[in-house]
Amino acid sequence: MTETKEFVAGVSENINFTEKAISEVKKIMQTENVPADYSLRVGVKGGGCSGLTYTLGFDSEIRAGDSILEYGDIKVVIDMKSNLYLNGTEVDFTDGLNGTGFTFNNPNAKRTCGCGSSFGV
């Protein structure tokens, strides 16, 4: 799988989606009838038991300051603020015995909650 990254001035992100995660994004887009020109928006917002939570959702627009990663025909967009927290993160998808969903292996997280859905820096 070829990955193309478009860098925005002053932003240096190093976020990687595994092939399994991208495959799951494609399945969700097909199942939910998400238009092919939508992007997967990845972000971070305040909340959760550790202070910050990850966000994933489909978005029809690309905003000024967004970084764009392309995985074949899937575009992933990340806002400038979230880039700071997600630098070096690998996003994967798991469907094992301990649950199903996207997982974030974030080297910037100094603490995480028990369920793994929030983190602190």
matplotlib code that plots the C-alpha trace (Angstrom):
import matplotlib.pyplot as plt

x = [0.0, 1.5, 1.1, 1.3, 1.6, 0.9, 2.7, 1.4, 4.0, 5.1, 3.4, 5.4, 3.2, 4.1, 0.9, 0.5, -2.6, -2.1, -3.5, -6.1, -7.3, -7.6, -9.4, -11.9, -12.4, -13.3, -15.8, -17.5, -17.7, -19.3, -21.7, -22.8, -22.9, -20.4, -19.6, -16.3, -15.1, -15.4, -12.2, -11.6, -11.0, -8.8, -8.5, -8.1, -10.5, -10.7, -12.6, -12.4, -11.0, -7.4, -8.0, -8.0, -9.9, -9.4, -12.0, -12.8, -15.4, -16.1, -15.9, -16.9, -14.5, -10.7, -10.0, -7.1, -4.2, -5.3, -2.7, -3.7, -2.6, -3.6, -3.9, -4.9, -8.3, -8.8, -7.9, -7.2, -7.2, -5.9, -6.2, -3.1, -3.8, -4.4, -1.2, 0.7, -0.8, -0.8, 2.8, 4.2, 0.9, -0.1, -3.8, -4.8, -8.0, -8.5, -11.2, -9.9, -11.3, -10.6, -12.9, -13.4, -12.4, -9.7, -6.7, -4.2, -0.6, 0.5, 4.1, 3.1, 0.6, 2.0, -1.1, -4.2, -7.4, -8.3, -10.6, -7.9, -10.2, -8.6, -5.0, -3.0, 0.3]
y = [0.0, 3.3, 6.2, 9.8, 12.5, 16.2, 18.3, 21.7, 24.4, 24.2, 20.8, 17.6, 14.6, 11.0, 9.1, 5.7, 3.6, -0.1, -2.0, -3.6, -0.2, 1.2, -2.0, -1.5, 2.2, 1.0, -1.5, 1.1, 3.6, 0.9, -0.3, 3.2, 4.5, 7.3, 9.2, 8.3, 11.9, 12.1, 12.0, 10.2, 12.9, 11.9, 14.1, 14.7, 16.5, 17.1, 14.5, 11.0, 9.8, 10.6, 14.1, 13.6, 11.3, 10.2, 11.1, 9.5, 10.5, 11.2, 14.8, 16.3, 19.2, 19.8, 22.9, 25.3, 23.9, 20.2, 17.6, 15.1, 11.5, 9.3, 5.5, 4.6, 6.0, 6.8, 10.3, 10.9, 14.5, 15.7, 19.3, 21.2, 20.9, 17.2, 16.7, 17.8, 15.0, 12.3, 12.6, 9.1, 7.3, 4.1, 3.5, -0.2, -2.2, -5.1, -7.7, -10.0, -11.5, -8.3, -6.2, -4.8, -1.4, 1.1, 1.2, 4.1, 3.3, 6.8, 7.3, 10.7, 9.3, 9.4, 7.7, 6.0, 4.9, 1.3, 1.0, 2.6, 5.3, 8.3, 9.4, 12.2, 13.8]
z = [0.0, -1.1, 1.4, 0.3, 2.9, 2.2, 4.8, 5.9, 6.7, 10.3, 10.9, 11.1, 11.7, 11.7, 12.0, 10.5, 9.8, 9.5, 6.5, 8.8, 10.0, 6.4, 5.4, 8.2, 7.2, 3.7, 5.1, 7.2, 4.3, 2.2, 4.9, 6.0, 2.4, 3.1, -0.1, -1.7, -1.6, 2.2, 4.4, 7.7, 10.2, 13.2, 16.2, 19.9, 22.2, 25.9, 28.0, 29.3, 32.6, 31.5, 30.1, 26.3, 23.9, 20.3, 17.7, 14.4, 12.0, 8.3, 7.0, 3.7, 4.0, 4.4, 6.5, 6.4, 8.5, 8.0, 7.2, 4.6, 4.5, 1.6, 1.8, -1.7, -2.2, 1.5, 2.7, 6.4, 7.7, 11.0, 12.3, 13.4, 17.2, 17.1, 15.2, 18.3, 20.3, 17.6, 16.4, 16.1, 16.7, 14.9, 14.4, 14.1, 14.2, 16.5, 16.5, 19.2, 22.4, 24.3, 22.1, 18.6, 17.5, 16.5, 18.7, 19.1, 20.0, 21.0, 22.2, 23.6, 26.1, 29.6, 31.1, 29.8, 31.3, 31.9, 28.8, 26.5, 25.1, 26.8, 27.5, 29.1, 28.2]

ax = plt.figure().add_subplot(projection="3d")
ax.plot(x, y, z, "-o")
ax.set_aspect("equal")
plt.show()
